[in-house]
Amino acid sequence: MKINKTNSEKFNVLGIDVGGTFTDLIYVNKKNNVIEFAKVPTSSENQAFGVMNAIKKAELDLEKVKLIVHGTTTTTNALLERKLSKTGFITTKGFRDVIELGRRTRPNSYGMLGKFVPIIPRDLRYEVNERINASGKVIKSLSEIEIINATKKLLKLGCESIVIHFLHSYANNQHELMALEIISKIWPNNYITMGHSLLSENREYERGVTAAINASVQPILEKYLNKLEKELVSNGYTGELLVMNGNGGTISSKLVVEEAAKTVMSGPASGVIAAAHTGKSSGINNIITYDMGGTSTDVALIIGNEPSVSSDLEVEYAMPVHVPMVDVRTVGAGGGSIAKLNLAGLLEVGPESAGSKPGPICYGNGGTLPTISDANLLLGRLNISKIISEKKNVSLNEIKNIFNSALGEGLGLDEVQTAQAVVKIANTKMAGAIRMVSISLGVDPRDFTLFAFGGAGPLHASSLAKELGIPKVLVPARPGITNALGCVIADLRQDFTKTLNIPVEKVNVVDLHTIFKKQKERGEELIKKQGLELTKISSSFSLDMQFIGQTHILRINLDDSKPDLKYIQKSFEDAYLIRFKVELPQIKANIVNINTTVQGHKIPLDLALLNNISGKVDEAEDAILEYREVFFKDKFLNTPIYSRDRLPFQFKIKGPAIIEQMDTTTLIEPNDEAYGDDLGNIFIEVGDF
């Protein structure tokens, strides 16, 4: 789709996000004054093919494209599916099993059984003589011959990458650097990960697993990017390729493989970045993002237009990735999530998904299992003729028959009641994810706006808002391509962490300021190295802190890089009181980690361009395409179906109503009131029903 541009902008970039079901594209072209969109099924063979299909569908001339920013699920999928490169592990003598022992947790809170498979198997983990204590003092020198022997054995076993993980390398990295020098003379490639270089903090388990993840996905990410770059170049592209990181920033494809673990969850992070930018442009500071795609639902918290970033996330049980990432929580509830009856005869929805192929039944691509999308279709909420598919030859009766035979007969419900049950269960799962990023962190969701996007998010947003007491929903101009938009908007970003682990009263404040200064300088150096046009480079500083004797930490944001100790102590106590509603004046505070974030800010995008199209009407009623019977609560209602592209900016609609567009469908329930703004956003004031 091409959109006429009213004002010339210094902005020219192509954003492509690969999801589990669809690959989305948005291109902002300052020279030709157009914005172009595309949405195609994700390629199950190689994501690069889906990317090229999107470019082909958008009819882009890559010779004229100056910059491509790409959000990829390559590393995330490799981890979740355990399709990893064979990786060796060299560690301190006596700590071979550190990445397997983990923490005292269970995969199932209420069960005694569970399954855990370490990233690197035990036969590929070797020990060498060396020891540095927690203060950084060398206790036992590194054995060079043992490093050489271990490296040769791992090569003989067919390892493609290797991890160097010594116990206290965060306090003194001397031995890891020595090991790198030795191994580099033997190892045939650059897939060598030092634990301290990726994560210079204590907690050897988390540092070891993060390093293991990085090494295990490095070859996979590089092969994918090489394939993609080859395809792009062969089609005339000569510009820079940036890759989204999980922290919500971007980095050059030439640098990203070195710290490949940072690309985990890059897709969901880009959507959160777009939501923060949209909220700021719309005057809304506090947002709960709700991204429902074809495979899963991702939710996150934005306070004061700043996404919540954490270094304490797990991709799955016992798989911590301790690098800064946007704090996104995921549940297996997407449009393609499969509904089934379990052994007890109870209805379950997800986490298994029909994916892009065959996809839901209504896609017409051979799907035979009932999904959330099919349930929405039976309830009249989707138009089968407008669903992105290849064949479009599935009838409504076929879907009804499958719902009856697979689910309804066992539940004693007809097809409509069954579809309603599927949607209710999916909504319950998604509401639980929202509670994880709000109520569980001491935040009241009623103080936030629900930002609904993804191909399926706007269909369920009003119901979720009612369940959680959220008063308002914001649906952006292009919900189905918001993650791709995030790629366009995202700035360059570098994050640094250094463990201190000293009580506040014993900290040398000059040393603290020096660490901040060095981290800031290193970040600026890396960002300038990428050679992109930026408006400015900014830095922010924080501390990970805890009361002495506690396990969990709180991140404390600082005003600048030269805080005094009284300010640090007070900031932590205030944050602790807000989070836990408890004061502990008798316990001393401890600084665990020192953190710096450096961002290179790109030229901002005017969001009004996303909805600046021809064909808009003066009155909302003139944008009605048809009326359709849509099921709400306990009955079908004759519901107007609006074209979003034709709706005027300042429209007002009272529910029930449905608003259709290329990339999503928005459901406005009875007693809800929807209105538009000049940026093309839809706001839904949630009513009672």
C-alpha positions in Angstrom: 0.0 0.0 0.0 1.3 3.4 -0.9 0.4 6.5 1.1 0.9 10.0 -0.2 3.2 12.1 2.0 2.3 15.6 2.8 5.5 16.9 4.2 9.1 16.1 3.2 10.9 14.3 6.0 14.5 13.4 6.4 13.6 9.8 6.8 14.3 6.9 4.5 14.3 3.4 6.0 12.8 -0.1 5.5 11.7 -2.0 8.6 11.0 -5.8 8.4 9.8 -7.9 11.3 9.6 -11.7 11.1 6.9 -13.2 13.3 5.9 -16.8 13.9 3.0 -16.5 11.4 3.6 -13.3 9.3 6.5 -11.2 8.0 5.7 -7.5 8.1 7.2 -4.7 6.1 7.0 -0.9 6.3 9.0 1.4 4.1 9.3 5.2 4.6 10.7 6.8 1.5 11.5 10.5 1.8 12.6 10.8 -1.9 9.4 9.5 -3.5 7.1 10.8 -0.7 5.4 7.5 0.0 5.0 4.9 2.7 4.6 1.3 1.7 3.3 -1.7 3.6 3.4 -5.5 3.0 2.3 -8.6 5.0 3.2 -12.1 3.9 3.3 -15.5 5.5 6.6 -16.2 7.3 8.8 -18.8 5.5 9.1 -22.0 7.4 12.3 -23.0 5.4 14.4 -19.8 5.9 13.2 -16.5 7.2 15.2 -14.8 4.4 12.7 -16.0 1.9 9.8 -14.5 3.7 11.7 -11.2 3.9 12.3 -11.2 0.2 8.7 -12.1 -0.5 7.6 -9.1 1.5 10.0 -6.8 -0.5 8.6 -8.3 -3.7 5.0 -7.8 -2.6 5.7 -4.2 -1.8 7.3 -3.8 -5.2 10.4 -2.1 -3.8 13.4 -1.2 -5.8 16.2 -2.1 -3.4 18.7 0.0 -5.4 16.9 3.1 -4.0 16.6 1.8 -0.4 19.2 3.4 1.9 18.7 1.5 5.2 17.1 -1.7 6.3 16.3 -2.5 9.9 15.4 -6.1 10.7 13.7 -7.8 13.6 14.3 -11.5 13.6 13.2 -14.6 15.5 16.1 -16.7 14.3 17.9 -16.9 17.6 14.7 -17.1 19.7 13.4 -20.0 17.6 16.7 -21.8 17.7 16.6 -21.7 21.5 13.0 -22.7 21.9 13.3 -25.5 19.4 16.8 -26.5 20.7 18.1 -26.4 17.2 21.5 -25.1 18.3 25.1 -25.3 17.1 27.3 -27.9 18.7 29.2 -25.9 21.4 32.0 -26.6 23.7 32.5 -25.3 27.2 35.7 -24.7 29.1 35.5 -23.7 32.8 37.2 -23.6 36.1 38.1 -27.0 37.7 35.3 -28.1 39.9 32.6 -26.1 38.1 31.8 -28.2 35.1 28.2 -28.6 36.1 27.4 -25.0 37.0 25.1 -24.4 34.0 23.2 -27.6 34.9 22.8 -27.2 38.6 20.9 -23.9 38.2 18.9 -22.4 41.0 16.5 -23.9 43.6 13.4 -23.7 41.4 10.9 -26.0 39.8 9.5 -25.9 36.3 6.0 -26.6 37.7 5.2 -24.9 40.9 2.7 -27.5 42.0 4.4 -30.6 40.7 7.4 -32.7 41.8 8.3 -33.7 38.2 9.9 -31.7 35.5 12.4 -31.8 32.6 15.5 -29.7 32.2 18.1 -30.1 29.4 21.2 -27.9 29.7 22.2 -25.8 26.7 25.5 -27.7 26.4 25.6 -31.4 27.3 28.0 -32.6 29.9 30.4 -34.5 27.5 31.2 -31.1 25.9 32.1 -29.4 29.1 35.7 -29.4 30.1 37.6 -28.2 33.2 41.0 -26.6 33.5 43.2 -25.6 36.4 42.8 -21.8 37.2 41.3 -19.9 40.1 40.7 -16.2 40.8 38.8 -15.3 43.9 35.8 -12.9 44.2 38.2 -10.0 44.9 40.1 -10.6 41.7 43.2 -12.1 43.2 44.9 -14.9 41.3 44.9 -18.0 43.5 46.0 -20.6 40.9 47.6 -19.7 37.5 45.9 -20.8 34.3 47.2 -24.0 32.8 48.0 -23.3 29.1 48.5 -27.0 28.2 45.1 -27.9 29.6 43.4 -25.2 27.6 45.1 -26.5 24.4 44.2 -30.1 25.1 40.5 -29.2 25.9 40.2 -27.1 22.8 41.6 -29.9 20.6 39.2 -32.4 22.1 36.2 -30.2 21.5 37.2 -29.7 17.9 37.6 -33.4 17.5 34.1 -33.8 18.8 32.7 -31.5 16.1 32.1 -28.4 18.1 31.5 -25.3 16.0 31.7 -22.7 18.8 33.2 -22.5 22.2 32.6 -20.8 25.6 35.3 -19.7 28.0 33.6 -19.3 31.4 35.8 -18.9 34.5 34.3 -18.5 38.0 35.2 -15.0 39.0 36.1 -13.4 35.6 33.8 -10.5 36.3 36.3 -9.5 39.1 39.4 -10.1 37.0 39.2 -11.1 33.3 42.9 -11.9 33.0 42.5 -15.7 32.7 39.7 -15.5 30.2 41.7 -13.1 28.0 44.7 -15.5 28.2 42.5 -18.4 27.3 41.1 -16.5 24.3 44.6 -15.8 23.0 45.5 -19.5 23.2 42.3 -20.8 21.7 42.3 -18.3 18.9 45.4 -19.9 17.5 43.6 -23.3 17.3 40.0 -22.5 16.7 39.0 -22.3 13.0 36.4 -19.5 13.3 35.4 -16.5 15.5 32.7 -18.2 17.5 34.5 -17.8 20.8 32.5 -16.4 23.7 34.1 -15.1 26.9 31.7 -15.0 29.8 32.9 -11.6 31.1 32.8 -9.9 27.8 29.1 -10.5 27.3 28.1 -10.2 31.0 30.6 -8.8 33.5 28.6 -9.6 36.6 28.6 -12.2 39.4 26.3 -15.2 39.6 28.2 -17.8 37.6 25.1 -19.8 36.6 23.4 -17.0 34.9 26.6 -15.7 33.3 27.5 -19.2 32.1 24.1 -19.9 30.6 24.0 -16.5 28.9 27.5 -17.2 27.4 26.4 -20.7 26.3 23.3 -19.3 24.6 25.4 -16.7 22.8 27.9 -19.3 21.5 25.2 -21.7 20.5 23.3 -19.3 18.3 26.3 -17.3 16.8 26.8 -19.7 13.8 23.0 -19.8 13.2 22.6 -16.1 13.2 25.6 -15.4 11.0 24.5 -18.0 8.5 21.0 -16.5 8.4 22.3 -12.9 8.0 24.8 -14.0 5.3 21.9 -15.6 3.4 19.8 -12.6 3.8 22.5 -10.2 2.8 23.3 -12.3 -0.2 19.7 -12.1 -1.3 19.5 -8.4 -0.7 22.7 -7.6 -2.6 21.7 -9.8 -5.6 18.5 -7.7 -5.8 20.4 -4.4 -5.9 20.7 -3.4 -2.2 23.9 -1.5 -1.3 23.0 0.1 2.0 23.5 -0.8 5.7 21.6 -3.7 7.4 20.7 -3.1 11.1 19.4 -5.8 13.4 17.0 -5.3 16.3 18.3 -6.3 19.7 16.1 -7.5 22.6 16.9 -4.2 24.4 14.8 -2.3 21.9 17.8 -0.8 20.1 19.5 -1.7 16.8 23.0 -2.7 15.8 24.9 -3.2 12.6 24.7 -6.7 11.1 28.5 -6.5 11.0 28.7 -6.4 14.8 25.6 -8.3 16.0 27.0 -11.8 15.7 29.6 -11.2 18.4 26.8 -10.7 21.0 24.2 -12.8 19.3 22.3 -13.5 22.5 21.2 -9.9 22.6 19.0 -10.5 19.6 16.7 -12.9 21.6 13.2 -11.4 21.8 14.1 -8.7 19.3 10.7 -8.9 17.5 8.6 -8.3 20.6 10.9 -5.5 21.7 10.4 -3.6 18.5 6.7 -3.5 19.1 7.2 -2.0 22.5 9.4 0.7 21.1 6.8 1.6 18.6 4.1 1.7 21.3 6.3 4.1 23.4 6.8 6.4 20.5 3.1 6.3 19.6 2.1 7.0 23.2 4.4 9.9 23.5 3.1 11.4 20.2 -0.5 10.9 21.5 0.2 12.4 24.9 -0.2 9.1 26.8 2.7 8.3 29.2 1.7 5.1 30.9 0.9 2.1 28.6 0.5 -1.7 28.9 1.4 -3.1 25.5 -0.7 -6.0 24.2 0.7 -7.7 21.0 -1.4 -10.6 19.9 0.0 -12.2 16.7 -0.5 -15.5 15.0 1.5 -17.6 17.4 1.7 -15.9 20.8 0.8 -12.8 22.8 3.5 -10.5 24.2 2.8 -7.9 26.9 5.0 -5.2 28.4 4.9 -2.2 30.6 5.8 1.4 29.6 5.9 4.1 32.3 6.6 7.7 31.4 7.1 6.6 27.7 10.1 4.4 28.9 9.8 0.7 28.3 10.6 -1.5 31.2 14.0 -3.1 30.6 15.3 -6.1 32.6 18.5 -8.2 32.8 16.7 -11.0 34.7 14.5 -12.7 32.1 14.2 -16.4 31.2 13.4 -17.5 27.7 12.1 -20.7 29.2 12.6 -22.6 32.4 16.3 -22.6 33.5 17.3 -20.6 30.5 18.2 -17.1 31.8 19.5 -14.6 29.3 21.1 -12.0 31.6 21.6 -9.2 29.0 19.3 -6.1 29.0 16.0 -6.9 27.3 12.7 -5.1 27.1 10.7 -6.9 29.8 8.2 -8.7 27.6 6.1 -11.6 29.0 4.8 -14.1 26.5 1.9 -16.6 26.5 1.0 -19.2 23.9 -2.2 -17.5 22.8 -2.2 -16.1 19.2 -4.6 -16.2 16.3 -3.3 -19.6 15.3 -3.3 -21.2 18.8 -4.9 -24.6 18.6 -8.0 -25.4 20.8 -8.3 -29.0 22.0 -9.8 -31.2 24.7 -7.3 -32.6 27.1 -7.4 -36.1 28.7 -9.8 -34.9 31.3 -12.2 -33.6 28.6 -11.5 -29.9 29.5 -11.0 -27.3 26.8 -7.4 -25.9 26.4 -6.1 -23.2 24.0 -2.5 -23.2 23.0 0.4 -23.1 23.4 0.6 -25.2 20.2 0.1 -23.1 17.1 -1.0 -23.8 13.5 1.7 -21.3 12.4 1.7 -19.8 9.0 1.4 -23.2 7.2 -1.0 -24.7 7.4 -2.4 -22.0 9.7 -6.0 -21.8 11.0 -8.7 -23.5 9.0 -10.0 -20.2 7.7 -6.7 -19.5 5.9 -7.6 -22.1 3.4 -4.1 -23.5 3.3 -4.9 -27.0 4.6 -5.4 -26.4 8.3 -7.8 -28.8 10.0 -7.4 -27.9 13.7 -9.7 -25.3 15.4 -7.9 -22.1 16.4 -8.7 -18.7 18.0 -9.0 -17.1 14.5 -11.5 -19.7 13.5 -13.5 -19.1 16.7 -13.6 -15.3 15.9 -14.8 -16.1 12.4 -17.6 -18.2 13.7 -18.6 -15.4 16.0 -18.9 -13.0 13.0 -15.9 -10.9 14.0 -13.8 -11.7 10.9 -14.6 -11.5 7.2 -13.4 -14.8 5.6 -13.0 -13.1 2.2 -10.4 -10.7 3.6 -8.2 -13.1 5.5 -4.6 -13.3 4.1 -4.4 -16.8 2.6 -3.5 -18.6 -0.6 -6.6 -20.5 -1.6 -9.6 -18.9 0.3 -11.8 -21.9 -0.5 -12.9 -22.9 3.0 -16.6 -22.5 3.8 -18.1 -21.4 7.1 -19.9 -24.8 7.3 -16.6 -26.7 7.1 -15.3 -24.7 10.1 -18.6 -25.3 12.0 -18.3 -29.0 11.4 -14.7 -29.2 12.7 -15.6 -27.2 15.8 -18.5 -29.5 16.5 -16.6 -32.8 16.0 -13.3 -31.7 17.6 -14.7 -29.7 20.5 -18.4 -29.2 20.7 -19.6 -32.8 21.0 -17.2 -33.4 23.9 -18.2 -30.2 25.7 -22.0 -30.5 25.0 -22.0 -27.1 23.2 -23.0 -25.9 19.8 -20.4 -24.4 17.5 -21.1 -20.8 18.5 -20.9 -21.6 22.2 -17.7 -23.5 21.6 -16.2 -20.6 19.7 -17.1 -18.3 22.6 -15.5 -20.6 25.1 -12.3 -20.7 23.1 -12.2 -16.9 23.0 -12.9 -16.7 26.8 -10.1 -19.1 27.7 -7.7 -17.2 25.4 -8.6 -13.9 27.0 -8.1 -15.4 30.5 -4.5 -16.5 29.5 -3.7 -13.1 28.0 -5.1 -11.3 31.1 -2.8 -13.4 33.2 0.2 -12.2 31.2 -0.9 -8.6 31.7 -1.1 -9.1 35.4 2.5 -10.4 35.4 3.8 -7.1 34.1 1.5 -5.0 36.2 -0.1 -6.3 39.4 2.7 -8.7 40.2 5.1 -5.7 40.1 3.0 -3.5 42.3 1.4 -1.5 39.5 -2.3 -1.0 39.1 -3.4 -1.6 35.5 -6.4 0.7 36.0 -3.8 3.6 35.8 -2.7 2.6 32.3 -4.0 2.6 28.7 -4.0 -0.7 26.9 -2.1 -0.4 23.7 -3.5 -3.2 21.4 -1.6 -4.3 18.3 -0.6 -7.3 16.3 -2.9 -8.9 13.8 -5.3 -10.1 16.4 -4.8 -7.8 19.4 -7.5 -5.2 18.6 -10.1 -8.0 18.4 -9.7 -9.0 22.0 -8.5 -5.7 23.6 -11.9 -4.4 24.8 -12.7 -7.7 26.6 -9.3 -7.7 28.3 -9.7 -4.1 29.4 -13.0 -4.9 31.0 -11.6 -7.9 32.9 -8.6 -5.9 34.2 -10.4 -2.6 34.9 -8.4 -0.7 32.3 -10.5 2.3 31.2 -9.1 3.0 27.8 -7.7 1.1 24.8 -5.4 2.6 22.1 -5.3 1.0 18.7 -2.5 2.5 16.5 -2.9 3.4 12.9 -1.3 0.1 11.6 -1.6 -2.5 14.4 -0.6 -5.5 12.3 2.7 -4.0 11.3 3.6 -2.2 14.6 6.7 -4.5 15.1 8.0 -3.5 11.7 7.3 0.1 12.6 9.3 -0.3 15.7 12.3 -1.4 13.5 11.9 1.9 11.7 11.7 4.0 14.9 14.3 2.2 17.0 17.5 4.0 17.9 21.0 2.5 18.1 21.7 1.2 21.6 24.5 -0.2 23.7 24.1 -1.6 27.2 26.9 -2.2 29.7 27.0 -3.9 33.1 29.8 -4.2 35.7 29.5 -6.0 39.0 30.6 -4.1 42.1 28.8 -6.0 44.9 29.8 -3.6 47.7 27.6 -2.1 50.5 26.8 1.6 49.7 28.7 2.9 52.8 31.9 1.2 51.6 31.8 2.3 47.9 34.5 4.6 46.6 32.3 7.1 44.8 35.2 8.2 42.6 35.6 4.6 41.3 31.8 4.5 40.7 32.0 7.6 38.6 35.0 6.3 36.7 33.1 3.1 35.7 30.2 5.1 34.5 32.5 7.3 32.4 34.3 4.4 30.8 31.0 2.6 30.0 29.6 5.8 28.4 32.8 6.4 26.3 32.7 2.7 25.1 29.1 3.0 24.1 29.6 6.2 22.2 32.6 4.7 20.4 30.5 1.7 19.2 27.6 3.8 18.1 29.8 6.2 16.1 31.5 3.3 14.5 28.3 2.3 12.8 28.4 5.6 10.8 24.7 6.4 10.7 23.1 9.9 10.6 22.0 10.7 14.2 20.4 13.6 15.9 22.2 13.1 19.2 23.8 10.5 21.4 22.5 10.2 25.0 23.4 8.2 28.0 21.4 6.9 31.1 22.8 5.4 34.2 21.4 2.9 36.8 22.4 0.6 39.7 21.2 -2.9 40.5 20.7 -2.9 44.3 19.5 -5.0 47.1 19.4 -5.1 50.9 22.4 -7.1 52.2 21.3 -10.7 52.6 18.6 -10.6 50.0 18.6 -12.5 46.6 16.6 -10.4 44.3 17.6 -7.0 43.0 15.9 -3.7 42.1 17.2 -1.4 39.3 17.5 2.2 40.4 17.6 4.8 37.7 20.0 7.8 38.4 19.8 11.4 37.3 23.4 11.5 36.1 26.7 9.7 36.1 28.0 11.3 39.3 25.6 10.5 42.1 26.6 10.8 45.7 26.1 8.0 48.2 23.3 9.7 50.1 21.3 10.1 46.9 21.9 6.4 46.0 20.8 5.2 49.4 17.6 7.3 49.4 16.7 6.4 45.8 16.9 2.7 46.7 14.9 3.0 49.8 12.2 4.9 47.9 12.1 2.4 45.2 11.9 -0.5 47.6 9.0 1.1 49.5 7.1 1.6 46.2 7.7 -1.9 45.1 7.1 -3.8 48.4 5.4 -1.3 50.6 7.9 -2.1 53.4 10.6 0.0 55.0 13.8 -1.7 56.3 15.9 1.1 57.8 17.9 -1.3 60.0 19.3 -3.2 57.0 22.2 -1.9 54.8 21.8 -1.5 51.1 24.2 -3.1 48.6 25.2 -2.0 45.1 25.4 -5.2 43.0 25.8 -3.9 39.4 26.7 -0.7 37.6 24.8 -0.1 34.4 25.0 2.4 31.5 22.8 2.6 28.4 24.1 4.7 25.5 21.6 5.5 22.6 22.2 7.0 19.2 19.0 8.8 18.2 17.8 8.6 14.6 15.6 11.2 12.9 12.1 10.7 14.3 9.1 9.6 12.2 6.0 11.6 11.9 3.3 9.0 12.7 0.6 11.0 10.9 2.1 9.7 7.7 0.8 6.2 8.5 -2.8 7.2 8.0 -2.5 9.9 5.4 -4.4 8.3 2.6 -6.9 9.3 0.0 -10.5 8.2 0.1 -11.5 9.4 3.5 -15.1 10.5 4.0 -16.6 13.4 6.1 -18.9 11.3 8.2 -18.3 8.0 9.9 -21.5 6.5 8.6 -20.2 6.9 5.1 -17.4 4.6 5.9 -19.7 1.6 6.6 -19.0 -1.2 4.2 -21.9 -3.6 5.3 -23.8 -4.9 8.3 -23.1 -8.3 9.7 -24.4 -10.5 12.5 -21.8 -10.5 15.2 -22.0 -12.5 18.5 -21.6 -10.5 21.8 -22.0 -12.1 25.2 -25.1 -14.2 24.6 -26.6 -13.1 21.3 -25.9 -12.0 17.7 -26.3 -8.3 17.0 -26.6 -6.6 13.6 -23.3 -4.8 13.6 -21.9 -2.1 11.2 -18.6 -2.9 9.6 -16.4 0.2 8.9 -13.5 0.7 6.6 -10.7 2.2 8.7 -9.0 3.8 5.7 -12.2 5.7 4.9 -13.0 6.9 8.4 -12.3 10.6 9.1 -9.7 11.4 11.7 -12.0 12.9 14.2 -14.7 10.2 14.1 -16.9 9.0 16.9 -18.6 5.5 17.0 -20.7 3.8 19.7 -20.5 0.0 19.9 -21.2 -2.5 18.7 -19.1 -2.0 15.6 -16.2 -3.5 13.7 -13.4 -1.6 12.0 -11.6 -3.5 9.2 -8.3 -2.7 7.6 -5.5 -4.4 5.7 -3.6 -5.7 8.7 -6.1 -6.2 11.5 -9.8 -6.0 12.7 -10.8 -3.9 15.6 -13.8 -4.9 17.7 -15.9 -2.3 19.5 -18.2 -4.0 22.0 -21.7 -2.7 23.0 -21.5 0.4 25.2 -17.9 1.1 24.2 -17.2 4.4 22.5 -14.5 4.8 20.0 -13.0 8.0 18.5 -10.1 8.9 16.3 -7.3 11.5 16.5 -5.1 13.3 14.0 -2.4 10.6 14.0 -4.9 8.0 12.9 -5.1 6.3 16.2 -8.4 4.8 17.6 -9.2 5.3 21.2 -11.8 3.0 22.8 -13.5 4.2 26.0 -14.4 0.9 27.6 -18.0 0.7 28.8 -20.0 -1.9 30.8 -21.5 -4.9 29.1 
